[in-house]
Amino acid sequence: MLPEISRSVIKNSLLLALFAAVTVAVVAITQQSTESRIATEERAAQIRALGEILPAHSYDNALLDSVIYLNESLLGHRTDTPTYIASVEGQPAAVILQANAADGYSGTISLLIGIMADGTLSGVRVIHHKETPGLGDRIELAKSQWIKSFDGKSLNNPEERGWAVKKDQGDFDQFAGATITPRAVVTAVHKALQYFDQNHAQLFAHLKTTEVSQ
């Protein structure tokens, strides 16, 4: 028979092993639950952001499930970047491009740009920037309505010379004390429209591919 102290050591070791196993299981379950909740919340946030670009009635597909990846210098990409393809009953409706304006006052300004199938802008939103609070940050919808000045515009509306801020003889307002920021955004949106004009057939051709893969 084992001495009393040996049985005690074995018993305690088994209890520790059981406690460790239970702890690992609880942590794993908690982690899975947390990751699932975070993923759900992130997806909901993405849907809300995309919903600000395209009106709900303008498409009937799940945008997050109809995505392609672009790496285009004209759009300021440095890595593969998601582009969302919207459709109605399987027919092209719009695209939401991501574009980066590297020439912001304080660095890169990242944008979501919605373009309808006919080439008109459905909306533009800033998703990341480091512009000066109280000045350049008025590109945010929460700070001013300026970003809505793109709504309904297209590559030819205004004409080429109009795609600039008024200080540069264009059609778009600049901010008092902050011209560089809106200038960068106007240029990035104009480039996105140029890219769409040159590549809309290829962009919408991906619609069939994404539908088949779903």
C-alpha positions in Angstrom: 0.0 0.0 0.0 1.1 3.5 -0.7 2.1 5.7 2.2 -0.6 8.2 3.3 1.5 11.1 2.0 1.9 9.5 -1.5 -1.9 9.0 -1.8 -2.4 12.6 -0.8 0.1 13.8 -3.5 -1.6 11.7 -6.1 -5.0 13.0 -5.1 -3.9 16.6 -5.2 -2.3 16.1 -8.5 -5.5 14.6 -10.0 -7.5 17.5 -8.6 -5.1 20.0 -10.1 -5.2 18.2 -13.4 -9.0 18.2 -13.3 -9.1 21.9 -12.4 -6.7 22.7 -15.2 -8.8 20.7 -17.7 -12.0 22.5 -16.6 -10.3 25.9 -16.8 -9.0 25.2 -20.3 -12.5 24.1 -21.4 -14.2 27.2 -19.9 -11.6 29.5 -21.5 -12.0 27.8 -24.9 -15.8 28.1 -24.7 -15.7 31.7 -23.6 -13.2 32.6 -26.4 -15.4 30.9 -29.0 -18.4 32.8 -27.7 -16.6 36.1 -27.6 -15.1 35.6 -31.1 -18.5 34.8 -32.5 -20.1 37.8 -30.8 -17.3 40.1 -32.0 -17.6 38.8 -35.6 -21.3 39.3 -35.5 -20.9 42.9 -34.2 -18.2 43.6 -36.8 -20.4 42.3 -39.6 -23.3 44.5 -38.4 -21.0 47.5 -38.3 -19.9 46.8 -41.8 -23.5 46.5 -43.0 -24.4 49.8 -41.4 -21.4 51.5 -43.0 -22.2 50.2 -46.4 -25.8 51.1 -45.9 -24.8 54.7 -45.6 -23.4 54.5 -49.1 -26.2 52.7 -50.8 -29.9 53.1 -50.1 -31.4 49.8 -48.9 -33.9 49.8 -51.8 -31.1 50.0 -54.4 -29.9 46.4 -54.1 -31.2 43.0 -52.9 -28.1 41.0 -52.4 -25.9 40.5 -49.3 -23.1 43.0 -49.9 -20.7 41.3 -47.5 -21.1 38.1 -49.5 -20.5 39.7 -52.8 -17.0 41.0 -52.5 -13.9 41.0 -54.7 -10.4 42.2 -53.9 -8.6 44.9 -55.9 -5.1 46.2 -55.7 -5.1 49.3 -57.9 -2.7 52.2 -57.8 -5.3 54.6 -59.2 -7.3 53.9 -56.0 -4.3 54.3 -53.8 -4.2 50.6 -52.8 -1.1 49.0 -51.5 -2.7 45.6 -50.7 -5.7 43.6 -51.8 -8.7 45.7 -50.8 -12.4 44.7 -50.7 -14.8 46.0 -53.2 -18.5 45.3 -52.8 -20.8 44.5 -55.8 -24.5 45.4 -55.4 -27.2 43.8 -57.6 -31.0 43.7 -58.0 -32.4 40.4 -59.1 -28.9 39.4 -60.3 -28.5 42.5 -62.4 -25.7 45.1 -61.7 -26.8 47.9 -59.5 -23.7 49.5 -57.9 -20.2 49.0 -56.6 -18.7 50.3 -53.4 -15.0 51.0 -53.8 -12.4 51.7 -51.2 -9.9 54.4 -52.1 -7.0 56.0 -50.3 -5.9 59.6 -50.6 -2.3 59.5 -49.6 -1.9 63.3 -49.8 -4.0 64.3 -46.9 -2.6 67.0 -44.6 -1.8 64.5 -41.8 -1.5 61.3 -43.9 -3.7 58.9 -45.8 -7.4 59.4 -45.9 -9.4 56.2 -46.5 -12.8 56.4 -48.2 -15.8 54.3 -49.1 -17.2 55.4 -52.5 -20.5 54.1 -53.8 -21.0 54.3 -57.6 -24.3 53.3 -59.2 -24.3 51.3 -62.4 -25.0 54.5 -64.4 -21.8 56.1 -63.0 -23.4 58.5 -60.5 -22.1 58.7 -57.0 -24.5 57.3 -54.4 -22.4 58.5 -51.5 -18.9 58.9 -50.1 -17.8 58.3 -46.5 -14.5 58.7 -44.7 -13.5 55.5 -42.8 -10.1 56.6 -41.6 -8.1 59.8 -41.3 -5.7 61.7 -39.0 -6.7 65.2 -40.1 -6.6 68.1 -37.7 -9.6 68.3 -35.3 -11.7 71.3 -36.0 -10.3 71.8 -39.4 -9.6 68.9 -41.7 -11.9 66.5 -39.8 -14.9 68.3 -41.3 -14.7 65.6 -44.0 -16.5 63.4 -41.5 -20.3 63.4 -41.8 -20.5 63.8 -38.0 -18.7 67.1 -38.3 -20.2 68.7 -41.4 -22.4 67.9 -44.4 -19.5 68.6 -46.8 -19.0 64.9 -47.8 -22.6 64.9 -49.1 -21.6 67.4 -51.8 -20.5 64.3 -53.9 -24.0 62.8 -53.9 -25.4 62.5 -57.4 -22.1 63.7 -59.1 -20.5 61.7 -61.9 -17.4 61.7 -64.0 -18.9 64.4 -66.3 -20.9 66.2 -63.6 -19.0 68.4 -63.1 -16.8 68.5 -66.1 -13.1 67.7 -65.7 -12.1 71.2 -64.5 -14.8 71.1 -61.9 -13.2 68.2 -60.0 -11.2 70.5 -57.7 -11.8 72.8 -54.8 -12.9 76.3 -55.5 -9.5 77.7 -54.5 -8.2 75.7 -57.6 -11.1 77.0 -59.7 -13.1 73.8 -59.2 -16.7 73.3 -58.0 -16.1 71.9 -54.4 -15.9 74.0 -51.3 -12.7 73.9 -49.2 -12.6 74.5 -45.5 -11.4 77.8 -44.0 -7.8 77.2 -43.0 -7.8 73.7 -44.4 -7.6 73.3 -48.2 -5.3 70.3 -48.4 -7.7 67.9 -46.9 -10.7 68.5 -49.1 -8.5 68.7 -52.1 -7.1 65.2 -51.4 -10.7 63.8 -51.0 -11.9 65.4 -54.2 -9.0 64.1 -56.1 -9.5 60.5 -54.7 -13.2 60.5 -55.6 -12.5 61.7 -59.1 -9.9 59.0 -59.6 -12.4 56.4 -58.3 -14.9 57.6 -60.9 -12.2 57.4 -63.6 -11.4 53.8 -62.5 -15.1 52.8 -62.6 -15.5 54.3 -66.1 -12.5 52.3 -67.3 -13.4 49.1 -65.6 -17.1 48.9 -64.9 -17.6 46.0 -67.2 -14.9 43.9 -65.5 -16.2 44.9 -62.1 -19.8 43.7 -62.8 -18.5 40.6 -64.6 -17.4 39.5 -61.1 -21.0 39.5 -60.1 -21.7 36.2 -61.8 -18.5 34.7 -60.2 -19.5 35.7 -56.7 -23.1 34.4 -57.2 -21.8 31.0 -58.4 -19.5 30.7 -55.4 -22.2 31.4 -52.8 
